Structure formats: structure tokens, C-alpha cells
Amino acid sequence: MQISDKLLCLFNAELAERDDEYVVRIPESEVETGSIEPGETYRVALISRETEREGTDTSTKRRPSSEPQPPVEEGEIRYVEIEDIGKQGDGIARVERGYVIIVPGAEIGEQVKVEISEVKSNFAVGEIIEESI
């Protein structure tokens, strides 16, 4: 499946029926991180969970937990903008809920395509696979 570069957020939600319409609730965290704004109009794509499960090894999926899980997984491809430089000289990008992705070799202001190579509870490391997107 190809995902648009314009993707602002991605989450799972239940489709609810209310009167003569259907409602998808957007998690408050998606609004708080600044990805989307109340009152604005957005395009919505719905992807069946059945399609997601086909050919997927569920043993590698995140397990439900009371603790917030990192918003990225190892091997995931992300488009990020470098906002800061860390103490070691690595680029710093922030994604959902302010989660940090460390990008070695990146400079402030760069927009890069990275592959997540390591995931910890409070940060991840992403390797640049395409510069200046």
C-alpha cells in the first residue's frame, strides 16, 4: 500500500452510528500534537482491518498496554523535518505526542525520508534513506 506524503496522522478508530450519519472519533492526542486543527476540513481514507491482517504476522505487532506505546516501529518509513540538533550532533525530529526520532547526519531544517532502525520507549533512531524531500 502506498501512503501519501501529505498524511498528517494515522490511528485506529471504531466507526460509530449516530442518527442518520456515521462518526469516526479522532483521538485528542492527534489534535494536541498540532497535526490537525479543529474546524478544518480533511480528507479521510478508511482501510479495512481485514486487509491489514492478511499475510501479517501478528506476533510482531504491538501489544495493548496501559502505557503509551511509541508511535513508530522498527523498519517503518517516515518523512520527518529536523527541528533541532542533539548534544551528539545528530538531527532531532518530533512526531506524534512529541516523540523524538534521532537522525544521525541530518541538519536543522532538512526534510528527510528515514527508516526506523531502533525503537525505545522515549525515542527512536532513524537512518536517512532519502534527503531533501
Secondary structure, DSSP 8 states (H G I E B T S, - for coil): ----TT--------EEEETTEEEE---HHHHHTTSS-TT---------HHHHHTT--GGGS----SS---S--TT-EEEEE--EE-TTS-EEEE-GGG-EEEETT--TT-EEEEEEEEE-SSEEEEEEEE---
